[in-house]
Amino acid sequence: MHNSAKLVDASFSKAFEAKGEFVEQSPIPQLFSRVLHWVGELTSRASAAVVAATVLLIFILVSAFSGFPGKWQMVFSTVASSITLVMLFVIQHTQSRQQTVLQLKLDELIRTSPHADDLLVHLEVAEDAELIQREESQVAHHEALREPNGDEK
């Protein structure tokens, strides 16, 4: 594993620990995570969509020539449902990890910027009322910037 990957894994674990969530450090969950990322990378390619469409087309053609056997349809439906369920977890896992990594990067940028509001770091754990108040404040600030000045006529 590259040093940068180890750093991301350590930062990822620290982010979840900071949120109060339990992070498993044993090799099995880490291996499982790597497998999910590999599957995510593999299935995100255009060639994966072409393979899936080709398999579906072949199944339809073979089924049509065989008189659409009910057992084949049941097997295909079961396999498709199983793949959909697995892909749901693959996508959820990879997006969660990418979101955490992105949040860590943004937090680091906020910390290093002298003009940034440090209260924005870890804002994702704030109460809904605080998020709404901060959003309204940002919208009001941007609207004020767009208002034309009185001396520009």
Buried (B, 14 or more C-beta within 10 A) or exposed (E): EEEEEEEBBEBBBEBBEEEEEEEEEEEEEBEEBEEBBEBBEEBEEEEEEEEEEEEEEEBEEEBEEEEEEEEBEEEBEEEEEEEEEEEEEBBEBBEEBEEBBEBBEBBEEBEEEEEEEEEBBBBEEBEEEEEEEBEEEEEEEEEEEEEEEEEEE
